[in-house]
Amino acid sequence: MKLHGGEGSANSSGHPTGIPNLDLILGGGIPSGSLIMVVGSPGSGKTTLARTGAKRLVIDSIAELERALQVAGDARRVDEYLSALVVILRDRGITTLAIKESRRAVVEDPEYGADSISMVADNVVLPRQRGEGEYLRRTLAVLKMRYSVHDVTIHDFLVTPPHGIQVSPSADETNAAPASVKPPVTGA
């Protein structure tokens, strides 16, 4: 595990997600009253990740909110509206997860664009799907985590009913094969 020190103090008032290895990666959980962006491709586990664990506001998806603002108001002011929303939520101490889709379903490198809402977000988590041969592999990385010491290594994870998200320790710690999504092996 490689740790990175966040700006300010450690995450002593985090909301545990209920996902043991994820809480370790996040330095104890999601910081109270913060905005965490979950940016990933379709099927990468964004919504399941955001809806697991502690009580919080989930905006799924931020792109839909941006479209609604463009239709209902002045499209040139969308960034101002979203920035104001973030300030209001933060001032009220509301822990918020905002989901944002990346453009490609399967990616080799994390796809992340620094738009206005991501720049004011306190935290950015990047779930993604990568092709490995004929299988898909889900990985998770924390790009940014203000006010918290957090793990900066890439972790494999699975979305498994009924357990939800299961995050593996980093490959450095386990020296194990990646947790890829593979069909079960049947009798020979």
C-alpha positions as CSV (number, residue, x, y, z in Angstrom):
1,M,0.0,0.0,0.0
2,K,1.4,3.4,-1.0
3,L,0.0,6.3,1.0
4,H,-0.4,9.9,0.0
5,G,-0.9,12.6,2.6
6,G,-3.9,14.8,1.9
7,E,-4.1,18.6,2.4
8,G,-4.8,19.3,6.0
9,S,-5.5,16.7,8.7
10,A,-6.2,13.0,8.4
11,N,-9.7,11.7,7.8
12,S,-10.8,11.4,11.4
13,S,-14.5,12.1,10.7
14,G,-15.0,9.8,7.7
15,H,-18.2,7.8,7.0
16,P,-17.2,4.2,6.6
17,T,-18.4,2.7,3.4
18,G,-18.9,-0.7,4.8
19,I,-16.4,-2.1,2.3
20,P,-13.3,-3.0,4.4
21,N,-10.5,-2.6,1.9
22,L,-12.2,0.5,0.4
23,D,-12.2,2.2,3.8
24,L,-8.5,1.5,4.1
25,I,-7.8,3.0,0.6
26,L,-9.9,6.1,1.5
27,G,-8.1,6.6,4.8
28,G,-11.0,5.6,7.0
29,G,-14.0,6.3,4.7
30,I,-15.6,9.2,2.9
31,P,-14.8,12.5,4.7
32,S,-17.9,14.1,6.2
33,G,-19.4,17.0,4.3
34,S,-17.2,16.4,1.2
35,L,-17.9,16.0,-2.5
36,I,-16.5,12.8,-4.0
37,M,-16.6,12.4,-7.7
38,V,-16.9,8.8,-9.0
39,V,-15.8,8.9,-12.6
40,G,-15.8,5.7,-14.7
41,S,-17.1,3.9,-17.8
42,P,-20.5,2.3,-18.2
43,G,-20.5,-1.0,-16.2
44,S,-17.5,-0.1,-14.1
45,G,-19.4,-0.2,-10.8
46,K,-19.9,3.5,-10.2
47,T,-23.5,3.4,-9.1
48,T,-23.1,0.3,-6.9
49,L,-20.0,1.9,-5.3
50,A,-21.8,5.2,-4.6
51,R,-24.9,3.5,-3.1
52,T,-23.0,1.3,-0.7
53,G,-22.5,2.0,2.9
54,A,-23.0,5.4,4.7
55,K,-25.9,7.7,4.3
56,R,-25.2,10.5,1.8
57,L,-26.6,12.3,-1.2
58,V,-25.9,10.5,-4.5
59,I,-26.2,12.4,-7.8
60,D,-26.4,9.8,-10.5
61,S,-25.4,11.2,-12.9
62,I,-23.9,14.7,-12.9
63,A,-24.2,14.7,-16.7
64,E,-28.0,14.5,-16.4
65,L,-28.0,17.5,-14.0
66,E,-25.8,19.4,-16.4
67,R,-28.2,18.7,-19.3
68,A,-31.2,19.7,-17.2
69,L,-29.5,23.0,-16.3
70,Q,-28.7,23.7,-20.0
71,V,-32.3,23.1,-21.0
72,A,-33.9,25.1,-18.1
73,G,-31.5,28.0,-18.0
74,D,-28.5,29.7,-19.6
75,A,-26.1,27.0,-20.9
76,R,-23.2,29.4,-20.3
77,R,-23.9,29.4,-16.6
78,V,-23.9,25.6,-15.9
79,D,-20.4,25.8,-14.3
80,E,-21.6,28.6,-12.0
81,Y,-24.7,26.6,-11.0
82,L,-22.8,23.4,-10.3
83,S,-20.1,25.3,-8.3
84,A,-22.9,27.0,-6.3
85,L,-24.5,23.6,-5.6
86,V,-21.2,22.3,-4.3
87,V,-20.8,25.3,-2.0
88,I,-24.3,24.9,-0.6
89,L,-23.9,21.2,0.0
90,R,-20.5,21.7,1.7
91,D,-21.8,24.6,3.9
92,R,-24.6,22.3,5.1
93,G,-22.2,19.4,5.8
94,I,-23.9,17.1,3.3
95,T,-21.6,14.3,2.2
96,T,-22.2,13.9,-1.6
97,L,-21.2,11.4,-4.2
98,A,-21.6,12.6,-7.8
99,I,-21.3,10.0,-10.6
100,K,-19.9,10.9,-13.9
101,E,-19.6,8.7,-17.0
102,S,-16.4,8.6,-18.9
103,R,-16.7,8.3,-22.7
104,R,-15.4,4.8,-23.3
105,A,-16.6,1.5,-21.8
106,V,-13.3,-0.3,-21.7
107,V,-10.1,1.7,-21.1
108,E,-6.4,1.0,-20.7
109,D,-5.6,4.3,-19.0
110,P,-7.9,6.2,-16.6
111,E,-10.0,8.7,-18.6
112,Y,-10.5,11.8,-16.5
113,G,-11.1,15.3,-17.6
114,A,-10.7,18.1,-15.2
115,D,-14.0,20.0,-15.6
116,S,-15.4,22.6,-13.2
117,I,-17.2,20.2,-10.9
118,S,-14.3,17.8,-10.7
119,M,-12.0,20.7,-9.8
120,V,-14.1,21.8,-6.9
121,A,-14.6,18.2,-5.7
122,D,-12.8,17.2,-2.6
123,N,-12.2,13.7,-3.7
124,V,-12.0,11.8,-7.1
125,V,-12.3,8.0,-7.4
126,L,-11.8,6.3,-10.7
127,P,-13.4,2.8,-11.2
128,R,-12.7,1.4,-14.6
129,Q,-12.9,-1.7,-16.8
130,R,-9.9,-2.9,-18.7
131,G,-9.7,-5.6,-21.3
132,E,-7.3,-8.5,-20.4
133,G,-7.3,-11.0,-23.1
134,E,-10.8,-12.2,-23.5
135,Y,-11.9,-11.0,-20.0
136,L,-12.8,-7.7,-18.4
137,R,-11.0,-6.6,-15.2
138,R,-12.4,-3.9,-12.9
139,T,-9.9,-1.7,-11.0
140,L,-10.2,1.3,-8.7
141,A,-7.9,4.2,-8.0
142,V,-8.1,7.3,-5.8
143,L,-7.0,10.2,-7.9
144,K,-7.6,13.0,-5.3
145,M,-8.5,12.9,-1.6
146,R,-8.3,16.2,0.2
147,Y,-8.0,16.2,4.0
148,S,-7.0,12.5,4.2
149,V,-4.1,10.2,4.0
150,H,-5.1,7.7,1.3
151,D,-3.8,4.8,-0.7
152,V,-2.6,5.7,-4.2
153,T,-2.2,2.2,-5.6
154,I,-4.6,0.6,-8.1
155,H,-6.9,-2.1,-6.6
156,D,-8.9,-4.8,-8.3
157,F,-12.6,-5.1,-7.4
158,L,-15.6,-7.2,-8.1
159,V,-19.3,-6.4,-8.1
160,T,-20.9,-9.6,-6.8
161,P,-24.5,-10.2,-5.8
162,P,-25.5,-10.2,-3.0
163,H,-22.3,-8.8,-1.5
164,G,-22.0,-5.7,-3.7
165,I,-18.5,-4.3,-4.0
166,Q,-15.5,-6.4,-2.9
167,V,-12.1,-4.6,-3.1
168,S,-8.9,-6.5,-3.1
169,P,-5.7,-5.4,-1.3
170,S,-3.2,-4.0,-3.8
171,A,-1.3,-6.4,-6.0
172,D,1.9,-5.3,-4.2
173,E,0.5,-6.8,-0.9
174,T,-1.0,-10.0,-2.2
175,N,1.2,-11.0,-5.1
176,A,-2.0,-12.7,-6.3
177,A,-3.6,-13.0,-9.7
178,P,-5.9,-10.1,-10.5
179,A,-9.6,-10.4,-9.6
180,S,-10.8,-10.5,-13.2
181,V,-14.3,-11.2,-14.3
182,K,-13.9,-14.8,-15.6
183,P,-16.5,-17.4,-16.3
184,P,-16.6,-20.3,-13.7
185,V,-14.6,-23.4,-14.6
186,T,-16.8,-26.4,-14.9
187,G,-15.8,-30.1,-14.5
188,A,-13.4,-31.7,-16.9
